[in-house]
Amino acid sequence: MDLRFLVVEGNTRESREAHRSAFGVTPSASYAAVLTALAPGAICDIVYPADAGAALPDGAGLASYDAVVLTGSALNLYDATPSVLHQIELMRAVYASGTPCFGSCWGIQIAAAAAGGTVARNPKGIEIGFARRLVATDAGRDHPMLAGRPPSYDAPAIHWDAVVTPPEDCTVLARNAMSAIQAAEIRHRGGVFWGVQYHPEFSLLELAIILERRLEVLVGEGFCDTLEDAAAFVADLVALHTEPERRDLAWRYGLDEEVLDPVRRTREIANFIESYVRPERSRRARA
């Protein structure tokens, strides 16, 4: 029997439609495509809790899924708008349902806040393009979510905010110079969340499309000298997506197979499915 995923779109209608206009699909649809590539035949439903009046599953509805997956978002959790608060409440219901849950970027922030942690603007600034030199903690080296990752690795990333105070039952799995919590397992109300602050689901093409709308940020934050330099960086990412064997471009940006190879780049999501979702599904069936 095929796996059933509930993909929770973190963006408002305006933000996800802007992404669709630029990339062709919404962030949640793109994430669903990654899930079905990793688990062929999987069924993915999508919900939009940032929308006013959105129909959201209750506890029984959540428990009917094999896993819940949270996308990134352009929202800021500390704004505490209805679009944010609805997602925190949904995440609390996910915990209570006991359904395995994974999240990227905004996903780990929502999961932390729903369990009692805090999220704030990162005083070290924006992490954009790639999270560099991610290193597993002692707990992370033995955790199945990071199985197969080398001692240090990079990953696609873009975020201003970060989890600054972890919830009570949180195991930090990876960190880097920009953030003390780059990957974590959170346990709350009988539920378990695995997640990362970066974006293993992003292809280089999707990352490039996102950065193309943020050229001014790349220049303003000092990552590129001019808008032309920023545009050239984006063009190079598109070229690397098309031709990952381009060693000249990989060398120029210090990228290796952990980013260039889709199998390695999506390692955390694949590990979530194989090491947590499938065994938990079997356990539920036996129960």
Residue, then its C-alpha position, 0 to 999 in steps of 0.5 A: m500500500d502506498l504511503r500517504f503524506l500531508v504536505v503543509e504549505g507554509n506560505t500565504r496565497e500571494s507568496r505561493e502564487a509568486h513562486r508558481s509564476a516564477f518556478g511553475v509550481t507552488p512550494s508545496a507542489s514542488y515538495a510533494a514531487v520530491l516525496t513521490a520521487l523518493a517514495p514512488g506511488a506515494i499520495c500527497d495531499i496539500v493544505y494551506p493553513a495560512d489562508a483564512g478559512a482554510a479547511l484543516p484536518d482534525g486529530a483523526g484526519l492527521a492520524s490517517y496520514d503516514a507522515v506530515v511534511l512542512t514546507g518553508s515560508a516567507l512569513n516570520l513567526y514572531d509577527a503572530t498573525p493569524s496565518v502564523l498562529h493557525q500553523i502553530e495550532l496545526m503543528r500542535a495537533v500533529y504532535a498530539s496525533g503522533t503522526p511522524c513529521f518532517g519540516s524544512c526551514w520554516g518547518i523547524q521553526i513552527a515545530a519548535a514554537a509549537a513545542g514551547g521554543t522561541v524563534a527570532r531574527n538571527p543576529k548573525g544575519i541572513e543565511i542565503g544560497f547555501a548553509r556552509r560547513l554544517v556539522a553533526t553534533d554528538a547526538g547527530r552522528d548517531h541519528p538516522m536522519l543524518a545517516g550518510r552525511p559526511p562530517s561536514y557538508d553544505a546544503p541549500a538555504i535561505h532564512w533570516d530567522a532561526v530557533v534561538t531557544p529550543p523547546e524542552d525535549c529537543t535534541v540538536l543534531a547539526r549546527n554551523a557558524m550561522s545557527a546553533i540549531q540547523a537540524a533537530e529532533i523534537r518530542h512533544r505531547g507524544g509526537v516526534f518531529w525531525g527537521v532542518q533549518y536548511h532546504p534539502e528539497f530544493s534543486l539548484l534550479e528552484l534555489a536559483i529562481i528564489l534568489e533571482r527575486r532577491l538580487e537586491v538582498l544578495v548585494g545589500e547583504g554583501f554577498c555580491d558586489t553588484l546586481e550584475d554579479a548577483a544575476a551571474f551567480v543565479a545564472d551559474l546555479v541554473a547552469l549547474h542544475t543543467e550540467p552538474e558535471r561542470r567542475d569549473l562552476a562547482w569549484r568556483y562556489g565550493l560545491d560538492e556532491e552533497v549539493l550537486d547530487p539529488v540523492r545526497r542533497t535530499r538525504e534527510i528526507a529519504n532517511f525520514i521516510e525509510s528510517y521513521v515513516r515506514p517502520e512507524r507505519s508497520r508498527r501502527a498496522r501491528a497495533 
